[in-house]
Amino acid sequence: MAKRERRVLIAGGGIGGLAAAIALGRGGIETSVLERSSFTEETGAGIQLGPNATRALATLGILEAIEPFAFMPEAICIHDGISGRRLQSVPLGKSAEERYGAPYLTLHRADLHAGLRTVTQGLAAVELRPNFAVTAIETRGDEVVAKDAAGSEAKGGSLIGADGLWSTVRSLVAPEASLRFTGATAWRALVPRKGLPSPFDAPVVGLWLGPRAHLVHYPVRGGDDLNVVAVAEGGVGSQG
Ligand SMILES: Cc1cc2nc3c(=O)[nH]c(=O)nc-3n(C[C@H](O)[C@H](O)[C@H](O)COP(=O)(O)OP(=O)(O)OC[C@H]3O[C@@H](n4cnc5c(N)ncnc54)[C@H](O)[C@@H]3O)c2cc1C
């Protein structure tokens, strides 16, 4: 008889954690996703998914779940941020999909996360454990045990740290590893697209280049909202 794979613990039910649970679940491996939030918060703003990402999502059977909320921009339009002059345009849309074999999509992180959650709910191998903030990890015999501050435990054969940039798992297994601030800070906003002036109403990814700063905008929520991100040098590198 084939050896049964042991349950895998996944700390963090964000984008990476849920995608890992789906990939393992499709392979018949049971997982417990330990997520500190209740899974119901609609947080975040826009995310761009290149064809490499959407191809992976298609392989995992996730693309269908997010396509209704995604937007397929027609191009990336690059502008001089001072003069406003258009410098270049890179075609996306159907031509990029044909060229790369998968679409270039933009969407709200909450829609991507909700799509991933919907897929996990159809997989018996995936157990979601909300409100479980991993604070400690220990090995007990051949098991790994993850604990939260209230003393709840989860046990498995291995553990994947998918608890994001400010990872507790990383600080526990590799305390010497530290984050390095890039020197730039991103500021983001969402605005309704209806009534926006040209060229901000265009169905494209807009990129405006300036001295030590740039601005990116693209439609999300199926095209209803515009996600705007301004990246400028400065800031302190703290969690926003
Ligand atoms: C609330 C939120 C909003 C975001 N918004 C955007 C955005 O608008 N645009 C963008 O490009 N990127 C955004 N990101 C970052 C982006 O999702 C990730 O950088 C990227 O998707 C990598 O995914 P990840 O799974 O490694 O981390 P994340 O997607 O950050 O997921 C990490 C998960 O781990 C959970 N977690 C953290 N610590 C613990 C712990 N100790 N125990 C259990 N669970 C824990 C978090 O609650 C989160 O669900 C956001 C991340 C978060 C958490």
The ligand as an SDF file (V2000), in Angstrom:
LIG
                    3D

 53 58  0  0  0  0  0  0  0  0999 V2000
   -4.0900   42.3160    4.5960 C   0  0  0  0  0  0  0  0  0  0  0  0
   -3.1500   42.3170    3.4210 C   0  0  0  0  0  0  0  0  0  0  0  0
   -3.3660   43.2060    2.3710 C   0  0  0  0  0  0  0  0  0  0  0  0
   -2.4930   43.2290    1.2810 C   0  0  0  0  0  0  0  0  0  0  0  0
   -2.7440   44.0760    0.2560 N   0  0  0  0  0  0  0  0  0  0  0  0
   -1.9690   44.0590   -0.8520 C   0  0  0  0  0  0  0  0  0  0  0  0
   -2.2600   44.8820   -1.9770 C   0  0  0  0  0  0  0  0  0  0  0  0
   -3.2110   45.6170   -1.9580 O   0  0  0  0  0  0  0  0  0  0  0  0
   -1.4500   44.8350   -3.0640 N   0  0  0  0  0  0  0  0  0  0  0  0
   -0.3590   43.9990   -3.1060 C   0  0  0  0  0  0  0  0  0  0  0  0
    0.3300   43.9670   -4.1330 O   0  0  0  0  0  0  0  0  0  0  0  0
   -0.0600   43.2110   -2.0480 N   0  0  0  0  0  0  0  0  0  0  0  0
   -0.8340   43.2210   -0.9330 C   0  0  0  0  0  0  0  0  0  0  0  0
   -0.5390   42.4220    0.1390 N   0  0  0  0  0  0  0  0  0  0  0  0
    0.6630   41.6090    0.0640 C   0  0  0  0  0  0  0  0  0  0  0  0
    0.4830   40.4230   -0.8250 C   0  0  0  0  0  0  0  0  0  0  0  0
   -0.7170   39.7560   -0.5600 O   0  0  0  0  0  0  0  0  0  0  0  0
    1.6380   39.4950   -0.5490 C   0  0  0  0  0  0  0  0  0  0  0  0
    2.8530   40.1810   -0.5200 O   0  0  0  0  0  0  0  0  0  0  0  0
    1.8010   38.4680   -1.6210 C   0  0  0  0  0  0  0  0  0  0  0  0
    0.5570   38.0400   -2.0680 O   0  0  0  0  0  0  0  0  0  0  0  0
    2.5760   37.2950   -1.0570 C   0  0  0  0  0  0  0  0  0  0  0  0
    1.6720   36.4290   -0.4180 O   0  0  0  0  0  0  0  0  0  0  0  0
    1.9820   35.7260    0.9400 P   0  0  0  0  0  0  0  0  0  0  0  0
    1.0330   34.5880    1.0300 O   0  0  0  0  0  0  0  0  0  0  0  0
    3.4400   35.4660    1.0730 O   0  0  0  0  0  0  0  0  0  0  0  0
    1.6400   36.7850    2.0500 O   0  0  0  0  0  0  0  0  0  0  0  0
    0.2830   37.4890    2.4220 P   0  0  0  0  0  0  0  0  0  0  0  0
   -0.6590   37.4960    1.2850 O   0  0  0  0  0  0  0  0  0  0  0  0
    0.7070   38.7560    3.0570 O   0  0  0  0  0  0  0  0  0  0  0  0
   -0.3640   36.5100    3.5280 O   0  0  0  0  0  0  0  0  0  0  0  0
    0.1660   36.2840    4.8110 C   0  0  0  0  0  0  0  0  0  0  0  0
   -0.9540   35.7420    5.6760 C   0  0  0  0  0  0  0  0  0  0  0  0
   -0.4090   35.2760    6.8930 O   0  0  0  0  0  0  0  0  0  0  0  0
   -1.2290   35.7070    7.9600 C   0  0  0  0  0  0  0  0  0  0  0  0
   -0.3780   35.7400    9.1460 N   0  0  0  0  0  0  0  0  0  0  0  0
    0.5990   36.6270    9.4560 C   0  0  0  0  0  0  0  0  0  0  0  0
    1.2060   36.2780   10.5990 N   0  0  0  0  0  0  0  0  0  0  0  0
    0.5990   35.1420   11.0250 C   0  0  0  0  0  0  0  0  0  0  0  0
    0.7880   34.2870   12.1370 C   0  0  0  0  0  0  0  0  0  0  0  0
    1.7350   34.5270   13.0530 N   0  0  0  0  0  0  0  0  0  0  0  0
   -0.0040   33.1920   12.2700 N   0  0  0  0  0  0  0  0  0  0  0  0
   -0.9730   32.9220   11.3430 C   0  0  0  0  0  0  0  0  0  0  0  0
   -1.2000   33.7050   10.2640 N   0  0  0  0  0  0  0  0  0  0  0  0
   -0.4090   34.7920   10.1040 C   0  0  0  0  0  0  0  0  0  0  0  0
   -1.7630   37.0550    7.5140 C   0  0  0  0  0  0  0  0  0  0  0  0
   -2.9500   37.4040    8.2030 O   0  0  0  0  0  0  0  0  0  0  0  0
   -2.0080   36.7830    6.0360 C   0  0  0  0  0  0  0  0  0  0  0  0
   -3.2890   36.2600    5.8050 O   0  0  0  0  0  0  0  0  0  0  0  0
   -1.3730   42.3640    1.2550 C   0  0  0  0  0  0  0  0  0  0  0  0
   -1.1560   41.4700    2.3130 C   0  0  0  0  0  0  0  0  0  0  0  0
   -2.0460   41.4320    3.3910 C   0  0  0  0  0  0  0  0  0  0  0  0
   -1.8250   40.4510    4.5330 C   0  0  0  0  0  0  0  0  0  0  0  0
  1  2  1  0
  2  3  1  0
  2 52  2  0
  3  4  2  0
  4  5  1  0
  4 50  1  0
  5  6  2  0
  6  7  1  0
  6 13  1  0
  7  8  2  0
  7  9  1  0
  9 10  1  0
 10 11  2  0
 10 12  1  0
 12 13  2  0
 13 14  1  0
 14 15  1  0
 14 50  1  0
 15 16  1  0
 16 17  1  0
 16 18  1  0
 18 19  1  0
 18 20  1  0
 20 21  1  0
 20 22  1  0
 22 23  1  0
 23 24  1  0
 24 25  2  0
 24 26  1  0
 24 27  1  0
 27 28  1  0
 28 29  2  0
 28 30  1  0
 28 31  1  0
 31 32  1  0
 32 33  1  0
 33 34  1  0
 33 48  1  0
 34 35  1  0
 35 36  1  0
 35 46  1  0
 36 37  1  0
 36 45  1  0
 37 38  2  0
 38 39  1  0
 39 40  1  0
 39 45  2  0
 40 41  1  0
 40 42  2  0
 42 43  1  0
 43 44  2  0
 44 45  1  0
 46 47  1  0
 46 48  1  0
 48 49  1  0
 50 51  2  0
 51 52  1  0
 52 53  1  0
M  END
$$$$
